[in-house]
Amino acid sequence: MPYLLQFLQSLAVVLFAPLYAGVLVKASALVQSKRGPGIFQPYWDLRKWMAKGSVYSDQASPVFKAAPYVAMACYLAVSTIVPVITNQPLPLAFLGDLLGGALVLGLASFVMSLAALDTASPLGGLGASRTTWIGSLAEPALILVFFTVGVLSASDNPYLMNHAIAASPLAMVLPTHLLGAVAFFMLLLAETGHIPIDNPAGTIEISMIEEPRVLEYSGREYAIVKWGSWMKLFILSAIFMNVFVLPGGLGSATSLVGGVIGTGMVLGKLVLCGAAIVIIDSSFAKLRFFRIAEYLGGAFLLALIGIITSYVVAK
């Protein structure tokens, strides 16, 4: 049964990630008094892209062709070690902790940046440079955020973090946890290409960050790239809700019914997370590029203050 639930958890990430992205786009359009595409549009797009052939630059090497599949494998690996539908460690949870998950996500970003440089495209190089610079600022802040929760739970295992926060309602209102949650949400926006950092729908060269890295892809590889980006959004949102905001309500790892219930619960939690993302996307103007360092620096300081606060309160 645990291995079946392990498969169900990864399957839930793969299947529902496009739906989550479609709901966000639809909700953003409605808030802006637009009709917008249907919530199932990402599935139709995937089917269309999968049916098309791929065109490669004459400068592309096997690195360019393999990068989307390596990135997808990284996101699948992360889905096996973090609590998404169950609060009990699954058979593959021993493979890593939250820091290991962050490393694997960083590997996916590195591979995609390497592929963007591989084609000798000016836009690819632009996107790789920008995302690498942002990542160099976001990763230290992300590590500090995980330390804030680790201080409260005395562990860096995401399942134990979930148990510690769920078992102590007081921990939810401690300054350390609140500051860490705000910092993680800021990083979630940065890592998934949302305003005020980026705009996933933007195609203006001067303001694009993530999109230039994938402009050279087409057909099946482009579908895999987009699917992977939606999975990353789904996973980070699930971590935010299950570890930082609403740790309770997940299913049990001892029954398939518990896994199904956990799937429904996490989808309900993502509605709340998606609502917050939509409000940010519709209420704030996009930052100028050189101001992004201040934004990420703010997330780093919030996490650092959270850790310092935990030691001050303890004494």
N, C-alpha and C positions, 0 to 999 in steps of 0.2 A: 503493500500500500504506500509506504513513503516514496518509493521510486515512481509510482503512478502520480502522486501529488507533485513530485519534482517535475515530471513532464507536464502536468497540468499548469503549474506556475509559469514555466517558460512559454507554454502554448498560449496562456492568457496574455502575456506580454506581447507576443507576436501578433495575435489576432486582434486585440483591442487597442493597440497603439495607434493604428490608422483611424479608428473610430474616435479616440480621444482627440487626435489632431483635427479631425473633421468637425467635432463639436466646438472646439475652440474657435475655429475659423467662422463657423456659422454664428456663434454667440457674439463674436466681435463685430460681425456684419450687422446683426440685429441691434446691438447697442449703438452703432453708428447710423441707424435708420436706413440700412441697406438690406437687400434681399439675401444676398450671399449664396454660396453653393450649398447643396445638401450635405448632411452630416456623413453620408456614405460616399461622398465624392472621392476621398483618398483611395477607396477600394477600386472604383472605376478607373482612376488614374493608374493605379498599379497594374490592373489588367491591360490597359492600353499600352503602357510602357513595356510590359513583359512580352507583348505580341510584336513589338517593333524590333528591327535589327539594330545592332550597335555599330557606330562609326568611330574609328580610332585615329588619332593623329599619327603621322608618320614618325613622330618623335617619341611616341609612347613605347614603353618597355613592359615586360610582364608585371612590373610593380603597379603600373596604372590599372591593369586589368584585374589584378588580384586584390587591390586595396578595398573595394566595396565589400567583398566577401570576408576579408579579415576583420573589417570594422563590424560587420554584422555578427561575426563569431564572438567578438569582444562583448557586444551588447548581450548576446545570449549567455555568455559566461557570467556576466554581472547578474543577470536575472536568476541564476541558480544560487547565489550566495547572499541575497538580501531578502528580507521578509516582504513579500508582495501579497500573497493570499493566505498565508498561515503564520502563526506566531511561534511555531516549533521548528527547530533546525531540521532541514531536509538533508538527505544523504550527501549532497555535494556542497553543503554549507561550509564544511571544513576547509574548502579550497582557499578561502580568503576572508578577510574582514572588510570593514568599510574603507580602510586605507588601501587594501589590495584592490577593492572595487574601483576606487578612484584612479589607481595606477592603470587598470585595464581600460577604463574610459579614456585616460590620457593616451594610452597606446593606440586606441582607435582614432583619436584626433591626430596623432603623429603620423599614422599611416595615410590618412586622407590628405594631410599637408604634403607628405612626400609624393603622393600621386599627383597633386596639383602642380608641383614643381617639375614632375617628370615629363610633361608635355611641352615644356618651354613656352607656355602661354603666359602673356603678361598679366592677364586677369587671374590666372591660377596662382602665379607668384604673389600677386597682391593679396589674394585671399589667404594664402598660406602664411604670409608675413603677418597679416593682421590677427588671424586666429592664434598664431603662436605667441604673439605679444600679449594678447588677452589671456591666454592660458598660463603664461608665466606669472601673471598677476593673480589669476583666479585660483590656481592650484595651492599656493601657500595658505590662502584664506580658507579653502575647502578643508585642508588638513587641520587647521585650527578649529574649524567648526566641529569636526568629528571629535576633537579633543574635549570640547565643551560638554558634549554628551558623554564622552568617556569618563570625564571627571565625576559625573553624577552616577553613572552605572558601574564604574570601576571595571570597564571592559571596552574593547573596541569591536566586539562581535555585534553585528546589527540586531541579531535575535535577542541577545542578552540586554542590549540597550532598550529594545522594545519592552522586554519584561520589566526592567528596572523602572522605566518611566510609567508604564501602565500600572505597576504595583504601588506607586507612590504619587497620588494626585498632587501632593504638595510640590513635587519636583517640577510640575508643569508651570508653576508660577514663580519659580526661582529665577532671579535675574540672569544667572548663567544660562539656563535653558532658553529663556525668552530671547536673550541676545543672540544665542546660537541659532535659534529658529529664524530670526529676522535675517541674519547673515546668510544662512543657507538659502532662503528664498531669493535673496538678491543674487546669489551665485547661480541659482536655478534659472533665473531670467537670462543671465549672461551666458551660461553654458548651452542654452537651448535657442539662442538667437531671438529673443523677444525685446520689445521696447522696455526700458530706455537704452538698451545696448544695441540691438539690431532689430530689423523688421523682416521676418521670414518672407513676406510678400514683396519686399523691395527689390527692384532690379536696376537701380541707378548706380552707375559705377562708383561715384564718389562716396557713396554711403554703404555699399555692400560689404559685408564681412564674411559671412559663411557661404553665401551663394557662389562667389567666384571660384571656390575650390571645386565645385561640381559642374561647372558650365561645360566642361569638355566631355562629360558623360552623356550617354544616350541609351535608349533601349533598356535592356534588362539590367545593366549595371546602374543606370540612373534610378530605376525602380528600387534596387537594393539599397542605394545610397539614401534615398528619401525614406524608405521603410526603416532603415537603421536610425535615422535622425528622429523619427517618430517614436521608436522604441526607447531612445535615450530620454526623450521628454517624458514618456510614460514612467520609466524606471525612477528618474530623479523626483518626479512628482509623488510616486508611491513611497519613496524613502522619506520625503518631506512629511507626508501625512502619517505614515506608519511609525516613524521614529520621533518626530518633533511635535506633531499637532494632535493626532488622534491615534495613539498606540493601541487602543482596545478595539474589539470587534472583529479581529481576524479569526480565521477558522482553525481547526485542529488538524494536526498532521497524522492523526490516527484513523481518519475516515475520509472517504471520497465526498460524503455529504458536507463535512467540514470545509473541504477545499472549495466546493461549489459555493457555499455560503460566504467564505472568505473572498471569493472572486466578486460576488455581488457587493460585499461591503467595501472592497477597495474601489470599485467603480463608483459607489456612492461618495466615498471620500474624494475621489478625483473630481467630482462635480464641484465640490467646494474649492479645491485647489485651482481648477480651471476658471471658476468665477473670479478668483483673486487675480489670475493672470490676465483675464479679459478686462478687468477694471484697470489694471496697470497699462495694458496696451491701448486702451481707449481714453485714458485720462492724462497721460504724460507724453510730452514731446520727446523725440529721440535726441539723445545727447550727441554733441559734436565729438568727433573721434578722440581728440586729445583730453576730453573730460571723462572718458571711460576709466582712466587711471584713478581719478578721484573717487568714482563710484566703487570700483573694486577695492580701493584703499579703505573706503568706509566699511565695506564688508569685513575686511581684515581687522580693522580696529574694533568693530563690534565683537567679533569672535575673541580677540585678545582681551578686551575688557571683561568679557564673560568668564574667561579662564581666571583672570586676576580676581574677579569678584568671588569666585568659588573659594579661593584660598582666604580671602578677607572674611567671608561669612563663616568659614570653618574655624577661624581663630577667634 
